Amino acid sequence: MAYSPELSITGSSTLRRMAWAGRITMTKAIDEAIQILSRQMDRQAVCAACRDRKCEFCYFSNLERSQHHEKERNHSRGNSGKGNRSLP
């Protein structure tokens, strides 16, 4: 890894407890947290702000997931033919 950000005391303590709860390493816990957070973010906005274009290493470059998110966006806009219901 080229850049290792320092966590705050609160962030580090929280990450440690998440790792303990999941019975995984802190490294694995932070990686899983990043995966979860990436599912909540706007892929297009993230990709537009990208500065290194190392897409093969990025969660946002997963085509299958990006297609899934596009289907969710269309559904929430009412383009699915089923109205504007949100997904559970």
N, CA, C and O atoms as a CHARMM CRD file, in Angstrom:
* protein
*
  352
    1    1 MET  N      0.84100  -1.16800   0.00000 PROA 1      0.00000
    2    1 MET  CA     0.00000   0.00000   0.00000 PROA 1      0.00000
    3    1 MET  C      0.89300   1.23900   0.00000 PROA 1      0.00000
    4    1 MET  O      1.83400   1.33400   0.78700 PROA 1      0.00000
    5    2 ALA  N      0.59900   2.15900  -0.86100 PROA 2      0.00000
    6    2 ALA  CA     1.44100   3.33700  -1.01100 PROA 2      0.00000
    7    2 ALA  C      1.18400   4.38800   0.06600 PROA 2      0.00000
    8    2 ALA  O      2.09000   5.14700   0.41000 PROA 2      0.00000
    9    3 TYR  N     -0.02300   4.44600   0.59800 PROA 3      0.00000
   10    3 TYR  CA    -0.37900   5.48600   1.55700 PROA 3      0.00000
   11    3 TYR  C     -1.12400   4.85800   2.71700 PROA 3      0.00000
   12    3 TYR  O     -2.12300   4.16900   2.51100 PROA 3      0.00000
   13    4 SER  N     -0.66100   5.08200   3.91600 PROA 4      0.00000
   14    4 SER  CA    -1.30600   4.54200   5.11200 PROA 4      0.00000
   15    4 SER  C     -1.81500   5.68700   5.98000 PROA 4      0.00000
   16    4 SER  O     -1.03800   6.29100   6.71900 PROA 4      0.00000
   17    5 PRO  N     -3.10600   5.99300   5.90300 PROA 5      0.00000
   18    5 PRO  CA    -3.63800   7.08600   6.71300 PROA 5      0.00000
   19    5 PRO  C     -3.62500   6.71600   8.19800 PROA 5      0.00000
   20    5 PRO  O     -3.81900   5.55700   8.56600 PROA 5      0.00000
   21    6 GLU  N     -3.39600   7.70800   9.02700 PROA 6      0.00000
   22    6 GLU  CA    -3.45400   7.49100  10.46600 PROA 6      0.00000
   23    6 GLU  C     -4.90000   7.64800  10.91000 PROA 6      0.00000
   24    6 GLU  O     -5.59100   8.58200  10.50400 PROA 6      0.00000
   25    7 LEU  N     -5.34300   6.73100  11.74300 PROA 7      0.00000
   26    7 LEU  CA    -6.69500   6.80100  12.27800 PROA 7      0.00000
   27    7 LEU  C     -6.69000   7.62200  13.55600 PROA 7      0.00000
   28    7 LEU  O     -5.68500   7.68000  14.26500 PROA 7      0.00000
   29    8 SER  N     -7.81500   8.25300  13.84400 PROA 8      0.00000
   30    8 SER  CA    -7.96700   8.94200  15.12400 PROA 8      0.00000
   31    8 SER  C     -8.04100   7.87100  16.21900 PROA 8      0.00000
   32    8 SER  O     -8.20300   6.68600  15.92700 PROA 8      0.00000
   33    9 ILE  N     -7.92400   8.29200  17.45700 PROA 9      0.00000
   34    9 ILE  CA    -8.03500   7.34300  18.57000 PROA 9      0.00000
   35    9 ILE  C     -9.41100   6.69300  18.55600 PROA 9      0.00000
   36    9 ILE  O     -9.53700   5.48900  18.78200 PROA 9      0.00000
   37   10 THR  N    -10.43400   7.48000  18.29200 PROA 10     0.00000
   38   10 THR  CA   -11.79500   6.94500  18.23000 PROA 10     0.00000
   39   10 THR  C    -11.93900   5.96900  17.06600 PROA 10     0.00000
   40   10 THR  O    -12.51400   4.89300  17.22600 PROA 10     0.00000
   41   11 GLY  N    -11.42200   6.33900  15.90200 PROA 11     0.00000
   42   11 GLY  CA   -11.49800   5.45400  14.73400 PROA 11     0.00000
   43   11 GLY  C    -10.76000   4.15300  14.96100 PROA 11     0.00000
   44   11 GLY  O    -11.25600   3.08100  14.61500 PROA 11     0.00000
   45   12 SER  N     -9.57500   4.24400  15.54000 PROA 12     0.00000
   46   12 SER  CA    -8.78100   3.05000  15.81100 PROA 12     0.00000
   47   12 SER  C     -9.47200   2.14700  16.83500 PROA 12     0.00000
   48   12 SER  O     -9.51000   0.92800  16.67000 PROA 12     0.00000
   49   13 SER  N    -10.01600   2.75200  17.89100 PROA 13     0.00000
   50   13 SER  CA   -10.71500   1.96800  18.92000 PROA 13     0.00000
   51   13 SER  C    -11.95100   1.28500  18.35000 PROA 13     0.00000
   52   13 SER  O    -12.23300   0.12500  18.65200 PROA 13     0.00000
   53   14 THR  N    -12.68100   2.02300  17.52300 PROA 14     0.00000
   54   14 THR  CA   -13.88700   1.46200  16.90200 PROA 14     0.00000
   55   14 THR  C    -13.52700   0.32900  15.95600 PROA 14     0.00000
   56   14 THR  O    -14.17000  -0.72100  15.96800 PROA 14     0.00000
   57   15 LEU  N    -12.50800   0.53400  15.14000 PROA 15     0.00000
   58   15 LEU  CA   -12.07000  -0.49700  14.20500 PROA 15     0.00000
   59   15 LEU  C    -11.62400  -1.75800  14.95200 PROA 15     0.00000
   60   15 LEU  O    -11.93800  -2.87400  14.54000 PROA 15     0.00000
   61   16 ARG  N    -10.90200  -1.57500  16.03400 PROA 16     0.00000
   62   16 ARG  CA   -10.43200  -2.71600  16.82800 PROA 16     0.00000
   63   16 ARG  C    -11.62700  -3.52400  17.33800 PROA 16     0.00000
   64   16 ARG  O    -11.62400  -4.75300  17.26700 PROA 16     0.00000
   65   17 ARG  N    -12.64700  -2.83500  17.85200 PROA 17     0.00000
   66   17 ARG  CA   -13.82500  -3.52500  18.37300 PROA 17     0.00000
   67   17 ARG  C    -14.61700  -4.21800  17.26200 PROA 17     0.00000
   68   17 ARG  O    -15.15900  -5.30500  17.46000 PROA 17     0.00000
   69   18 MET  N    -14.67700  -3.58200  16.10500 PROA 18     0.00000
   70   18 MET  CA   -15.33600  -4.22400  14.95700 PROA 18     0.00000
   71   18 MET  C    -14.60200  -5.51200  14.58800 PROA 18     0.00000
   72   18 MET  O    -15.22700  -6.53300  14.30200 PROA 18     0.00000
   73   19 ALA  N    -13.28800  -5.45100  14.59800 PROA 19     0.00000
   74   19 ALA  CA   -12.48200  -6.63700  14.27300 PROA 19     0.00000
   75   19 ALA  C    -12.70200  -7.72800  15.31100 PROA 19     0.00000
   76   19 ALA  O    -12.87700  -8.89500  14.96000 PROA 19     0.00000
   77   20 TRP  N    -12.69400  -7.35700  16.57900 PROA 20     0.00000
   78   20 TRP  CA   -12.92800  -8.35000  17.63000 PROA 20     0.00000
   79   20 TRP  C    -14.30200  -9.00100  17.45700 PROA 20     0.00000
   80   20 TRP  O    -14.43800 -10.22100  17.55700 PROA 20     0.00000
   81   21 ALA  N    -15.31400  -8.17600  17.19600 PROA 21     0.00000
   82   21 ALA  CA   -16.67200  -8.69400  17.04800 PROA 21     0.00000
   83   21 ALA  C    -16.78100  -9.64700  15.85900 PROA 21     0.00000
   84   21 ALA  O    -17.49900 -10.64600  15.91300 PROA 21     0.00000
   85   22 GLY  N    -16.06200  -9.32800  14.79000 PROA 22     0.00000
   86   22 GLY  CA   -16.09400 -10.18000  13.61100 PROA 22     0.00000
   87   22 GLY  C    -15.07600 -11.30200  13.63700 PROA 22     0.00000
   88   22 GLY  O    -15.02200 -12.13200  12.72900 PROA 22     0.00000
   89   23 ARG  N    -14.26300 -11.31800  14.69700 PROA 23     0.00000
   90   23 ARG  CA   -13.19100 -12.31100  14.83500 PROA 23     0.00000
   91   23 ARG  C    -12.27900 -12.31200  13.60800 PROA 23     0.00000
   92   23 ARG  O    -11.90400 -13.35600  13.07400 PROA 23     0.00000
   93   24 ILE  N    -11.93700 -11.07200  13.18300 PROA 24     0.00000
   94   24 ILE  CA   -11.05500 -10.88900  12.02900 PROA 24     0.00000
   95   24 ILE  C     -9.96900  -9.88100  12.40100 PROA 24     0.00000
   96   24 ILE  O    -10.04400  -9.24400  13.45200 PROA 24     0.00000
   97   25 THR  N     -8.98100  -9.74000  11.55700 PROA 25     0.00000
   98   25 THR  CA    -7.92400  -8.75800  11.80700 PROA 25     0.00000
   99   25 THR  C     -8.45100  -7.35200  11.55200 PROA 25     0.00000
  100   25 THR  O     -9.46700  -7.17300  10.88000 PROA 25     0.00000
  101   26 MET  N     -7.76200  -6.36800  12.08600 PROA 26     0.00000
  102   26 MET  CA    -8.13500  -4.97900  11.83000 PROA 26     0.00000
  103   26 MET  C     -8.00000  -4.65400  10.34600 PROA 26     0.00000
  104   26 MET  O     -8.79600  -3.88900   9.80100 PROA 26     0.00000
  105   27 THR  N     -7.00300  -5.22900   9.69800 PROA 27     0.00000
  106   27 THR  CA    -6.81800  -5.00500   8.26500 PROA 27     0.00000
  107   27 THR  C     -8.03400  -5.49600   7.49300 PROA 27     0.00000
  108   27 THR  O     -8.53800  -4.80200   6.60900 PROA 27     0.00000
  109   28 LYS  N     -8.50200  -6.68800   7.82800 PROA 28     0.00000
  110   28 LYS  CA    -9.68100  -7.24700   7.16300 PROA 28     0.00000
  111   28 LYS  C    -10.92600  -6.42300   7.50700 PROA 28     0.00000
  112   28 LYS  O    -11.77900  -6.20200   6.64600 PROA 28     0.00000
  113   29 ALA  N    -11.03300  -5.97400   8.74500 PROA 29     0.00000
  114   29 ALA  CA   -12.19700  -5.18700   9.16700 PROA 29     0.00000
  115   29 ALA  C    -12.28400  -3.87200   8.40100 PROA 29     0.00000
  116   29 ALA  O    -13.36400  -3.47600   7.96200 PROA 29     0.00000
  117   30 ILE  N    -11.15500  -3.19900   8.24000 PROA 30     0.00000
  118   30 ILE  CA   -11.19900  -1.92200   7.52000 PROA 30     0.00000
  119   30 ILE  C    -11.48400  -2.15500   6.03200 PROA 30     0.00000
  120   30 ILE  O    -12.16200  -1.34700   5.39700 PROA 30     0.00000
  121   31 ASP  N    -10.97400  -3.24500   5.48300 PROA 31     0.00000
  122   31 ASP  CA   -11.25400  -3.55700   4.08200 PROA 31     0.00000
  123   31 ASP  C    -12.74300  -3.82700   3.88600 PROA 31     0.00000
  124   31 ASP  O    -13.33900  -3.35600   2.91700 PROA 31     0.00000
  125   32 GLU  N    -13.34500  -4.58500   4.80300 PROA 32     0.00000
  126   32 GLU  CA   -14.77900  -4.86000   4.70100 PROA 32     0.00000
  127   32 GLU  C    -15.60300  -3.59400   4.90200 PROA 32     0.00000
  128   32 GLU  O    -16.62700  -3.41300   4.24300 PROA 32     0.00000
  129   33 ALA  N    -15.16800  -2.71500   5.80700 PROA 33     0.00000
  130   33 ALA  CA   -15.87500  -1.45400   6.02100 PROA 33     0.00000
  131   33 ALA  C    -15.83700  -0.60200   4.74900 PROA 33     0.00000
  132   33 ALA  O    -16.82800   0.03500   4.39500 PROA 33     0.00000
  133   34 ILE  N    -14.70300  -0.59500   4.07400 PROA 34     0.00000
  134   34 ILE  CA   -14.58100   0.16000   2.81800 PROA 34     0.00000
  135   34 ILE  C    -15.49700  -0.43000   1.75100 PROA 34     0.00000
  136   34 ILE  O    -16.11400   0.31400   0.98900 PROA 34     0.00000
  137   35 GLN  N    -15.59400  -1.74500   1.68800 PROA 35     0.00000
  138   35 GLN  CA   -16.49800  -2.38100   0.72300 PROA 35     0.00000
  139   35 GLN  C    -17.94000  -1.97800   0.98800 PROA 35     0.00000
  140   35 GLN  O    -18.68000  -1.64900   0.06100 PROA 35     0.00000
  141   36 ILE  N    -18.33400  -2.00500   2.25100 PROA 36     0.00000
  142   36 ILE  CA   -19.70800  -1.64200   2.61500 PROA 36     0.00000
  143   36 ILE  C    -19.98200  -0.17900   2.28900 PROA 36     0.00000
  144   36 ILE  O    -21.02000   0.14200   1.70900 PROA 36     0.00000
  145   37 LEU  N    -19.06900   0.70400   2.65400 PROA 37     0.00000
  146   37 LEU  CA   -19.23500   2.12600   2.37900 PROA 37     0.00000
  147   37 LEU  C    -19.29400   2.39400   0.87300 PROA 37     0.00000
  148   37 LEU  O    -20.04800   3.25500   0.41800 PROA 37     0.00000
  149   38 SER  N    -18.49800   1.65400   0.10900 PROA 38     0.00000
  150   38 SER  CA   -18.48700   1.88700  -1.34200 PROA 38     0.00000
  151   38 SER  C    -19.83200   1.56200  -1.97600 PROA 38     0.00000
  152   38 SER  O    -20.18000   2.13000  -3.01200 PROA 38     0.00000
  153   39 ARG  N    -20.58900   0.66100  -1.37300 PROA 39     0.00000
  154   39 ARG  CA   -21.92100   0.33000  -1.90000 PROA 39     0.00000
  155   39 ARG  C    -22.91700   1.46100  -1.68700 PROA 39     0.00000
  156   39 ARG  O    -23.93900   1.53300  -2.37000 PROA 39     0.00000
  157   40 GLN  N    -22.61800   2.34300  -0.74000 PROA 40     0.00000
  158   40 GLN  CA   -23.52500   3.44400  -0.41400 PROA 40     0.00000
  159   40 GLN  C    -23.21200   4.72000  -1.18100 PROA 40     0.00000
  160   40 GLN  O    -24.00600   5.66100  -1.17500 PROA 40     0.00000
  161   41 MET  N    -22.07400   4.75600  -1.83300 PROA 41     0.00000
  162   41 MET  CA   -21.62800   5.98100  -2.50600 PROA 41     0.00000
  163   41 MET  C    -21.99400   5.97600  -3.98800 PROA 41     0.00000
  164   41 MET  O    -22.20500   4.92300  -4.58900 PROA 41     0.00000
  165   42 ASP  N    -22.06300   7.15800  -4.55400 PROA 42     0.00000
  166   42 ASP  CA   -22.36000   7.32900  -5.97000 PROA 42     0.00000
  167   42 ASP  C    -21.11700   6.99300  -6.79200 PROA 42     0.00000
  168   42 ASP  O    -20.13400   7.73400  -6.76800 PROA 42     0.00000
  169   43 ARG  N    -21.16100   5.88100  -7.51500 PROA 43     0.00000
  170   43 ARG  CA   -20.01800   5.41500  -8.29100 PROA 43     0.00000
  171   43 ARG  C    -19.54200   6.46500  -9.28200 PROA 43     0.00000
  172   43 ARG  O    -18.34000   6.69700  -9.41400 PROA 43     0.00000
  173   44 GLN  N    -20.47100   7.09600  -9.97400 PROA 44     0.00000
  174   44 GLN  CA   -20.09200   8.08100 -10.99000 PROA 44     0.00000
  175   44 GLN  C    -19.35700   9.26200 -10.36500 PROA 44     0.00000
  176   44 GLN  O    -18.38700   9.76000 -10.93700 PROA 44     0.00000
  177   45 ALA  N    -19.80900   9.71500  -9.19800 PROA 45     0.00000
  178   45 ALA  CA   -19.14500  10.84200  -8.52600 PROA 45     0.00000
  179   45 ALA  C    -17.74100  10.44600  -8.08200 PROA 45     0.00000
  180   45 ALA  O    -16.80000  11.23000  -8.20800 PROA 45     0.00000
  181   46 VAL  N    -17.60400   9.23100  -7.56200 PROA 46     0.00000
  182   46 VAL  CA   -16.29000   8.76400  -7.11000 PROA 46     0.00000
  183   46 VAL  C    -15.34400   8.64100  -8.30200 PROA 46     0.00000
  184   46 VAL  O    -14.20600   9.10500  -8.24100 PROA 46     0.00000
  185   47 CYS  N    -15.80300   8.02900  -9.36600 PROA 47     0.00000
  186   47 CYS  CA   -14.95100   7.84500 -10.54600 PROA 47     0.00000
  187   47 CYS  C    -14.58100   9.19800 -11.17400 PROA 47     0.00000
  188   47 CYS  O    -13.46400   9.37000 -11.66100 PROA 47     0.00000
  189   48 ALA  N    -15.50900  10.14800 -11.16300 PROA 48     0.00000
  190   48 ALA  CA   -15.22700  11.47200 -11.71800 PROA 48     0.00000
  191   48 ALA  C    -14.15500  12.19700 -10.89800 PROA 48     0.00000
  192   48 ALA  O    -13.39900  13.00200 -11.44100 PROA 48     0.00000
  193   49 ALA  N    -14.08800  11.91500  -9.60000 PROA 49     0.00000
  194   49 ALA  CA   -13.10700  12.57300  -8.73100 PROA 49     0.00000
  195   49 ALA  C    -11.78100  11.81200  -8.66100 PROA 49     0.00000
  196   49 ALA  O    -10.84200  12.27700  -8.01400 PROA 49     0.00000
  197   50 CYS  N    -11.69200  10.66000  -9.31000 PROA 50     0.00000
  198   50 CYS  CA   -10.49800   9.80800  -9.25000 PROA 50     0.00000
  199   50 CYS  C     -9.27100  10.55700  -9.76400 PROA 50     0.00000
  200   50 CYS  O     -9.33400  11.28100 -10.75700 PROA 50     0.00000
  201   51 ARG  N     -8.15300  10.36300  -9.06100 PROA 51     0.00000
  202   51 ARG  CA    -6.90900  11.04200  -9.44600 PROA 51     0.00000
  203   51 ARG  C     -5.83000  10.09400  -9.94300 PROA 51     0.00000
  204   51 ARG  O     -4.83800  10.55200 -10.51100 PROA 51     0.00000
  205   52 ASP  N     -5.98900   8.78700  -9.74900 PROA 52     0.00000
  206   52 ASP  CA    -4.90000   7.89200 -10.16100 PROA 52     0.00000
  207   52 ASP  C     -5.27900   6.89900 -11.25300 PROA 52     0.00000
  208   52 ASP  O     -4.39600   6.30000 -11.86600 PROA 52     0.00000
  209   53 ARG  N     -6.56100   6.71200 -11.50900 PROA 53     0.00000
  210   53 ARG  CA    -7.04200   5.82500 -12.57300 PROA 53     0.00000
  211   53 ARG  C     -6.50600   4.39400 -12.48100 PROA 53     0.00000
  212   53 ARG  O     -6.28100   3.75100 -13.50600 PROA 53     0.00000
  213   54 LYS  N     -6.30200   3.90100 -11.27300 PROA 54     0.00000
  214   54 LYS  CA    -5.89300   2.49900 -11.06200 PROA 54     0.00000
  215   54 LYS  C     -7.16100   1.67800 -10.83100 PROA 54     0.00000
  216   54 LYS  O     -7.34300   1.05800  -9.78300 PROA 54     0.00000
  217   55 CYS  N     -8.01800   1.69200 -11.82600 PROA 55     0.00000
  218   55 CYS  CA    -9.35100   1.11600 -11.71800 PROA 55     0.00000
  219   55 CYS  C     -9.35400  -0.37200 -11.37000 PROA 55     0.00000
  220   55 CYS  O    -10.27200  -0.84400 -10.69800 PROA 55     0.00000
  221   56 GLU  N     -8.35900  -1.10100 -11.80900 PROA 56     0.00000
  222   56 GLU  CA    -8.34900  -2.54900 -11.56100 PROA 56     0.00000
  223   56 GLU  C     -8.25100  -2.88700 -10.07500 PROA 56     0.00000
  224   56 GLU  O     -8.52900  -4.02100  -9.68400 PROA 56     0.00000
  225   57 PHE  N     -7.85900  -1.92100  -9.24300 PROA 57     0.00000
  226   57 PHE  CA    -7.72600  -2.15000  -7.80600 PROA 57     0.00000
  227   57 PHE  C     -8.87700  -1.53200  -7.00700 PROA 57     0.00000
  228   57 PHE  O     -8.85200  -1.56200  -5.77700 PROA 57     0.00000
  229   58 CYS  N     -9.86100  -0.98700  -7.67000 PROA 58     0.00000
  230   58 CYS  CA   -10.90800  -0.19900  -7.01700 PROA 58     0.00000
  231   58 CYS  C    -12.23800  -0.95000  -6.98700 PROA 58     0.00000
  232   58 CYS  O    -12.62500  -1.57600  -7.97400 PROA 58     0.00000
  233   59 TYR  N    -12.93300  -0.88600  -5.85700 PROA 59     0.00000
  234   59 TYR  CA   -14.25300  -1.51600  -5.73600 PROA 59     0.00000
  235   59 TYR  C    -15.25300  -0.93000  -6.72700 PROA 59     0.00000
  236   59 TYR  O    -16.16000  -1.62900  -7.18000 PROA 59     0.00000
  237   60 PHE  N    -15.09400   0.33900  -7.06300 PROA 60     0.00000
  238   60 PHE  CA   -16.05300   1.00300  -7.94200 PROA 60     0.00000
  239   60 PHE  C    -15.94500   0.54900  -9.39300 PROA 60     0.00000
  240   60 PHE  O    -16.84600   0.81800 -10.18800 PROA 60     0.00000
  241   61 SER  N    -14.87500  -0.12400  -9.74800 PROA 61     0.00000
  242   61 SER  CA   -14.69800  -0.54100 -11.13300 PROA 61     0.00000
  243   61 SER  C    -15.38500  -1.86400 -11.45100 PROA 61     0.00000
  244   61 SER  O    -15.37600  -2.30400 -12.60100 PROA 61     0.00000
  245   62 ASN  N    -15.97200  -2.49700 -10.45800 PROA 62     0.00000
  246   62 ASN  CA   -16.64300  -3.77600 -10.66700 PROA 62     0.00000
  247   62 ASN  C    -17.88600  -3.55900 -11.53300 PROA 62     0.00000
  248   62 ASN  O    -18.87500  -2.98800 -11.07200 PROA 62     0.00000
  249   63 LEU  N    -17.83500  -4.00400 -12.75600 PROA 63     0.00000
  250   63 LEU  CA   -18.90700  -3.76300 -13.72300 PROA 63     0.00000
  251   63 LEU  C    -20.23400  -4.33200 -13.26000 PROA 63     0.00000
  252   63 LEU  O    -21.26200  -3.66700 -13.38600 PROA 63     0.00000
  253   64 GLU  N    -20.24000  -5.55600 -12.72300 PROA 64     0.00000
  254   64 GLU  CA   -21.47900  -6.18500 -12.30600 PROA 64     0.00000
  255   64 GLU  C    -22.16600  -5.34300 -11.23400 PROA 64     0.00000
  256   64 GLU  O    -23.37800  -5.13600 -11.27900 PROA 64     0.00000
  257   65 ARG  N    -21.37800  -4.85800 -10.26700 PROA 65     0.00000
  258   65 ARG  CA   -21.95100  -4.05600  -9.20600 PROA 65     0.00000
  259   65 ARG  C    -22.44000  -2.72100  -9.73100 PROA 65     0.00000
  260   65 ARG  O    -23.47800  -2.22800  -9.29100 PROA 65     0.00000
  261   66 SER  N    -21.70500  -2.12600 -10.67000 PROA 66     0.00000
  262   66 SER  CA   -22.13100  -0.83300 -11.20100 PROA 66     0.00000
  263   66 SER  C    -23.44100  -0.98900 -11.97100 PROA 66     0.00000
  264   66 SER  O    -24.29000  -0.09800 -11.93800 PROA 66     0.00000
  265   67 GLN  N    -23.60800  -2.11700 -12.66200 PROA 67     0.00000
  266   67 GLN  CA   -24.86800  -2.36400 -13.36200 PROA 67     0.00000
  267   67 GLN  C    -25.99900  -2.54800 -12.35900 PROA 67     0.00000
  268   67 GLN  O    -27.11600  -2.08600 -12.59400 PROA 67     0.00000
  269   68 HSD  N    -25.72200  -3.22100 -11.24000 PROA 68     0.00000
  270   68 HSD  CA   -26.72000  -3.41100 -10.19700 PROA 68     0.00000
  271   68 HSD  C    -27.15200  -2.05600  -9.62700 PROA 68     0.00000
  272   68 HSD  O    -28.34200  -1.81500  -9.42400 PROA 68     0.00000
  273   69 HSD  N    -26.17200  -1.16900  -9.36700 PROA 69     0.00000
  274   69 HSD  CA   -26.49200   0.14900  -8.83500 PROA 69     0.00000
  275   69 HSD  C    -27.30800   0.95500  -9.83800 PROA 69     0.00000
  276   69 HSD  O    -28.20400   1.70000  -9.44000 PROA 69     0.00000
  277   70 GLU  N    -27.01800   0.82300 -11.12400 PROA 70     0.00000
  278   70 GLU  CA   -27.77800   1.54000 -12.13900 PROA 70     0.00000
  279   70 GLU  C    -29.22900   1.06500 -12.14200 PROA 70     0.00000
  280   70 GLU  O    -30.14800   1.87000 -12.29200 PROA 70     0.00000
  281   71 LYS  N    -29.43500  -0.24200 -11.97500 PROA 71     0.00000
  282   71 LYS  CA   -30.79700  -0.76900 -11.90600 PROA 71     0.00000
  283   71 LYS  C    -31.52200  -0.21500 -10.68200 PROA 71     0.00000
  284   71 LYS  O    -32.70500   0.11700 -10.76000 PROA 71     0.00000
  285   72 GLU  N    -30.81300  -0.11200  -9.54100 PROA 72     0.00000
  286   72 GLU  CA   -31.42000   0.45000  -8.33500 PROA 72     0.00000
  287   72 GLU  C    -31.78400   1.91400  -8.55300 PROA 72     0.00000
  288   72 GLU  O    -32.85900   2.34700  -8.13900 PROA 72     0.00000
  289   73 ARG  N    -30.91000   2.68300  -9.19300 PROA 73     0.00000
  290   73 ARG  CA   -31.19200   4.09300  -9.45500 PROA 73     0.00000
  291   73 ARG  C    -32.42200   4.22800 -10.34800 PROA 73     0.00000
  292   73 ARG  O    -33.29300   5.05700 -10.08700 PROA 73     0.00000
  293   74 ASN  N    -32.49400   3.41000 -11.40600 PROA 74     0.00000
  294   74 ASN  CA   -33.64600   3.46000 -12.30500 PROA 74     0.00000
  295   74 ASN  C    -34.92200   3.09800 -11.56500 PROA 74     0.00000
  296   74 ASN  O    -35.97000   3.70700 -11.77900 PROA 74     0.00000
  297   75 HSD  N    -34.82500   2.10500 -10.69700 PROA 75     0.00000
  298   75 HSD  CA   -35.99800   1.69000  -9.92400 PROA 75     0.00000
  299   75 HSD  C    -36.47100   2.82600  -9.02100 PROA 75     0.00000
  300   75 HSD  O    -37.66800   3.10600  -8.95000 PROA 75     0.00000
  301   76 SER  N    -35.54400   3.47400  -8.33700 PROA 76     0.00000
  302   76 SER  CA   -35.91700   4.55200  -7.40900 PROA 76     0.00000
  303   76 SER  C    -36.45500   5.77300  -8.15200 PROA 76     0.00000
  304   76 SER  O    -37.18500   6.57300  -7.56800 PROA 76     0.00000
  305   77 ARG  N    -36.10700   5.92900  -9.42400 PROA 77     0.00000
  306   77 ARG  CA   -36.62000   7.03900 -10.24100 PROA 77     0.00000
  307   77 ARG  C    -37.96400   6.70200 -10.87500 PROA 77     0.00000
  308   77 ARG  O    -38.57800   7.55100 -11.52300 PROA 77     0.00000
  309   78 GLY  N    -38.41800   5.47200 -10.69200 PROA 78     0.00000
  310   78 GLY  CA   -39.69400   5.08100 -11.26700 PROA 78     0.00000
  311   78 GLY  C    -39.57700   4.52700 -12.66500 PROA 78     0.00000
  312   78 GLY  O    -40.59300   4.39000 -13.34600 PROA 78     0.00000
  313   79 ASN  N    -38.38200   4.20200 -13.12600 PROA 79     0.00000
  314   79 ASN  CA   -38.20100   3.69700 -14.48200 PROA 79     0.00000
  315   79 ASN  C    -38.36700   2.18900 -14.57500 PROA 79     0.00000
  316   79 ASN  O    -38.16400   1.61600 -15.64600 PROA 79     0.00000
  317   80 SER  N    -38.72700   1.54000 -13.49300 PROA 80     0.00000
  318   80 SER  CA   -38.83700   0.08100 -13.51200 PROA 80     0.00000
  319   80 SER  C    -40.23700  -0.38200 -13.86800 PROA 80     0.00000
  320   80 SER  O    -40.46900  -1.57900 -14.03900 PROA 80     0.00000
  321   81 GLY  N    -41.17600   0.55300 -13.98300 PROA 81     0.00000
  322   81 GLY  CA   -42.54400   0.17300 -14.27800 PROA 81     0.00000
  323   81 GLY  C    -43.32800  -0.18300 -13.04100 PROA 81     0.00000
  324   81 GLY  O    -44.49500  -0.56100 -13.15200 PROA 81     0.00000
  325   82 LYS  N    -42.73200  -0.07800 -11.85200 PROA 82     0.00000
  326   82 LYS  CA   -43.40800  -0.45400 -10.61300 PROA 82     0.00000
  327   82 LYS  C    -43.58600   0.73600  -9.68500 PROA 82     0.00000
  328   82 LYS  O    -43.79900   0.54200  -8.48900 PROA 82     0.00000
  329   83 GLY  N    -43.50800   1.94100 -10.18500 PROA 83     0.00000
  330   83 GLY  CA   -43.68200   3.11400  -9.34300 PROA 83     0.00000
  331   83 GLY  C    -42.39900   3.51700  -8.64900 PROA 83     0.00000
  332   83 GLY  O    -41.31100   3.10400  -9.05000 PROA 83     0.00000
  333   84 ASN  N    -42.52400   4.31800  -7.61600 PROA 84     0.00000
  334   84 ASN  CA   -41.36000   4.85500  -6.91600 PROA 84     0.00000
  335   84 ASN  C    -41.10200   4.19100  -5.57300 PROA 84     0.00000
  336   84 ASN  O    -40.60600   4.84100  -4.65300 PROA 84     0.00000
  337   85 ARG  N    -41.42300   2.93300  -5.44500 PROA 85     0.00000
  338   85 ARG  CA   -41.15600   2.24300  -4.18500 PROA 85     0.00000
  339   85 ARG  C    -39.65800   2.08200  -4.00700 PROA 85     0.00000
  340   85 ARG  O    -38.92600   1.85500  -4.97000 PROA 85     0.00000
  341   86 SER  N    -39.21000   2.20100  -2.76500 PROA 86     0.00000
  342   86 SER  CA   -37.77500   1.98600  -2.49000 PROA 86     0.00000
  343   86 SER  C    -37.54600   0.52500  -2.17200 PROA 86     0.00000
  344   86 SER  O    -38.45600  -0.18400  -1.74300 PROA 86     0.00000
  345   87 LEU  N    -36.31500   0.08100  -2.38800 PROA 87     0.00000
  346   87 LEU  CA   -35.95900  -1.29500  -2.09600 PROA 87     0.00000
  347   87 LEU  C    -35.86500  -1.49900  -0.59700 PROA 87     0.00000
  348   87 LEU  O    -35.49800  -0.57200   0.12500 PROA 87     0.00000
  349   88 PRO  N    -36.19300  -2.71000  -0.10300 PROA 88     0.00000
  350   88 PRO  CA   -36.10400  -2.97100   1.34400 PROA 88     0.00000
  351   88 PRO  C    -34.68600  -2.92300   1.82600 PROA 88     0.00000
  352   88 PRO  O    -34.43100  -3.11900   3.01500 PROA 88     0.00000
